[in-house]
Amino acid sequence: MSLLAVRDLAIAAGRHLLVEDIDLDLSEGEVLGLVGESGSGKTITCRALMRLLPEGQLRITRGSVALNGRDLVPLSEAAMRKVRGVEVGMIFQNPNSHLDPVMRIGDQIAESVRYHEGASRADARKRAIDLLRQVGIPDPAGRISAFPHEFSGGMRQRAMIAVALACRPRLLIADEPTTALDVTVQAQVLRLLLDLRDRLGLAIILVTHNLGVVAQTCDSLAVMYAGRVMERGPKRDLLRAPAHPYTEALLKCQPGSAAPAAQLPAIPGQPPLAGVFPEGCRFHPRCPRAAGICRERPALLPAGGKRLVACHFAAPPRAA
Amino acid sequence: MTAAAPLLQVRDLEVRFRAGGIDLPGLNVPGFGARYVNAVNRVSLSVAPGETIGIVGESGCGKSTLGRAILGLVETQGGEVRFAGDPVAPRDRTSIARLRARAAMIFQDPYASLNPKLDIGEAIAEVLRVHGKAAPDAIAARVAELLRLVGLSPELARRKPHQLSGGQCQRVGIARALAIEPSLIIADECVAALDVSIQAQILNLLMELQRRMSLSLVFISHDLGVVRHLCRRVAVMYLGRIVEIGLTEDVFAAPRHPYTRALLAAVPDIDPDRALAPAQLRGEPPSPLDLPAGCPFHPRCPHAQEICARGVVPELRRTGDIRVACHFDLPPMTQQGEDP
């Protein structure tokens, strides 16, 4: 059984559906990359998994989020508070806005251990030191009483990972965790995430717009566009032989994939604004293969191997 | 290419910022005197007409400050900028005005660099008026022409920036830069805020405009993939200095400076069969307020020797077609892109 199974999830703002038909699966120790451009719905999908949608603005209208077989959607806020932190940890792009600037790093880690596990002050402190060591902060016993502003950007991201892992969750949701970091520091943080996966068997959902990051860290991949999953499957399959025209176009317009100084095969037009999506396949106004049938909505269907594709022109699965 | 007289020549340029402390002559109490950041430290480079040069480096390396200093947008403390052979006098308004009539800048944040209260037609017309580039009755037509040039419909002239997407705003920023009919454009992270599909459109536009108008382009970016695609030459900066400069293909194929090597190795490759390279550098760049003695890179350098810590700062020296600021001639890298 998979650790996390999302079925038919839909999120709406008022009468506008922003995200729909989201199906995702994740097993122990797996790293799933959630890729897409801004406005594709990857961040609100992650927030919906944790039931962290801004109240009164966005709500889950349909679907289920099963964590270890238990659906999170109908849970009370009190029950969700136990899920967050204990079963699922979360890290974000900007550690500055998610670490308390006037609280010592060690206390921020110990807080959730004391709250969720009722640990003693001394035990929580020991755990905090151990976690800082695990995320590669030098002199953890000394740095435990530092404030976030005393840490560099990369160290803050490490500290936020330590906070997220304080109660030993099985799943880590990482929303653009390296986007604000320099490339040499990004390499360190990605390496750390993979080490934690190997050591702790942690499953990770990695939200990113960077296909290089995906290629180097993920096992499987879900490509989102305009609030839907366009294609999902093992990383290598998608990057080597994309089946959806959007995945293909996204790969082709990377500067590395064309000869230097050659014109890049850019995707014409703009992505649609959230909530005012085109009828049928949402990519069809920009799609080189679009035809009449694309005015009907394609379902996300198996397309051979472990791959699912939402395109009328994707090859049907070969008979086994 | 080297035969052509350079359009832009920068020699030993220095920019220093005050960073706290008390600036009193004669004050000599340790910890209380004014402290300075050498954001740009004796940087020299030249750009030929029609050439594209990339300036790469991590945050805080001084690449943006260098771009701004070239156009006189920040005060410089030393060195010289020559444009089309003439020295630019940073404090002389006519000299700066002459420079900015032929050299323009494109900024990273397309929304922040446009006045939110002006419609975009007005924003472009303003440039034309200030620089006297079009007669008053010809301005509207020229605005429409510039919008078409950057791939926007002239009907958008009535829109305000908030009614446009990020990519469209960046095109407006480019149209404003082109309005002065520049021979040099300094683009500071001008595609960093854009999604990759839109980024490709803007890069295509820049390459096309450059070919058509034989523009020189100084392209400042942290994205090595973009620089590799766009630029003929590249300069790598670390803590205010250029540590390596040469033809892009040479630098990317056989980087000489250990920092360039680490930087290139850290870029995640889109090839799914290449495993994540081991992190090559420990730690993060030191605070520019408190630079280490000797080579500024030595605390993070895997090849550092004693001389790097106590010796002088290594100067740029020529090895082959590349100039590199390192005391050593490192052996070539192995096939996997790792240091032997």
Chai-1 contact restraints between the chains, C-beta under 6 A:
chainA,res_idxA,chainB,res_idxB,connection_type,confidence,min_distance_angstrom,max_distance_angstrom,comment,restraint_id
A,E37,B,D195,contact,1.0,0.0,6.0,A-B,restraint_1
A,S38,B,D195,contact,1.0,0.0,6.0,A-B,restraint_2
A,S152,B,E284,contact,1.0,0.0,6.0,A-B,restraint_3
A,G154,B,E284,contact,1.0,0.0,6.0,A-B,restraint_4
A,D182,B,E58,contact,1.0,0.0,6.0,A-B,restraint_5
A,D182,B,S59,contact,1.0,0.0,6.0,A-B,restraint_6
A,V183,B,A266,contact,1.0,0.0,6.0,A-B,restraint_7
A,V183,B,V267,contact,1.0,0.0,6.0,A-B,restraint_8
A,T184,B,A262,contact,1.0,0.0,6.0,A-B,restraint_9
A,T184,B,A266,contact,1.0,0.0,6.0,A-B,restraint_10
A,T184,B,L281,contact,1.0,0.0,6.0,A-B,restraint_11
A,V185,B,E284,contact,1.0,0.0,6.0,A-B,restraint_12
A,A187,B,A266,contact,1.0,0.0,6.0,A-B,restraint_13
A,A187,B,A279,contact,1.0,0.0,6.0,A-B,restraint_14
A,Q188,B,A279,contact,1.0,0.0,6.0,A-B,restraint_15
A,L190,B,L276,contact,1.0,0.0,6.0,A-B,restraint_16
A,R191,B,A279,contact,1.0,0.0,6.0,A-B,restraint_17
A,L211,B,I270,contact,1.0,0.0,6.0,A-B,restraint_18
A,G212,B,P268,contact,1.0,0.0,6.0,A-B,restraint_19
A,G212,B,D269,contact,1.0,0.0,6.0,A-B,restraint_20
A,G212,B,I270,contact,1.0,0.0,6.0,A-B,restraint_21
A,V213,B,P268,contact,1.0,0.0,6.0,A-B,restraint_22
A,A215,B,I270,contact,1.0,0.0,6.0,A-B,restraint_23
A,A215,B,P272,contact,1.0,0.0,6.0,A-B,restraint_24
A,Q216,B,P268,contact,1.0,0.0,6.0,A-B,restraint_25
A,Q216,B,L276,contact,1.0,0.0,6.0,A-B,restraint_26
A,K235,B,P272,contact,1.0,0.0,6.0,A-B,restraint_27
A,R236,B,P272,contact,1.0,0.0,6.0,A-B,restraint_28
A,L239,B,P272,contact,1.0,0.0,6.0,A-B,restraint_29
A,C253,B,V196,contact,1.0,0.0,6.0,A-B,restraint_30
A,C253,B,S197,contact,1.0,0.0,6.0,A-B,restraint_31
A,C253,B,A200,contact,1.0,0.0,6.0,A-B,restraint_32
A,P255,B,G225,contact,1.0,0.0,6.0,A-B,restraint_33
A,P255,B,V226,contact,1.0,0.0,6.0,A-B,restraint_34
A,P255,B,H229,contact,1.0,0.0,6.0,A-B,restraint_35
A,G256,B,G225,contact,1.0,0.0,6.0,A-B,restraint_36
A,P260,B,H229,contact,1.0,0.0,6.0,A-B,restraint_37
A,Q263,B,N204,contact,1.0,0.0,6.0,A-B,restraint_38
A,L264,B,A200,contact,1.0,0.0,6.0,A-B,restraint_39
A,L264,B,L203,contact,1.0,0.0,6.0,A-B,restraint_40
A,L264,B,N204,contact,1.0,0.0,6.0,A-B,restraint_41
A,A266,B,A200,contact,1.0,0.0,6.0,A-B,restraint_42
A,A266,B,Q201,contact,1.0,0.0,6.0,A-B,restraint_43
A,A266,B,N204,contact,1.0,0.0,6.0,A-B,restraint_44
A,I267,B,S197,contact,1.0,0.0,6.0,A-B,restraint_45
A,Q270,B,S165,contact,1.0,0.0,6.0,A-B,restraint_46
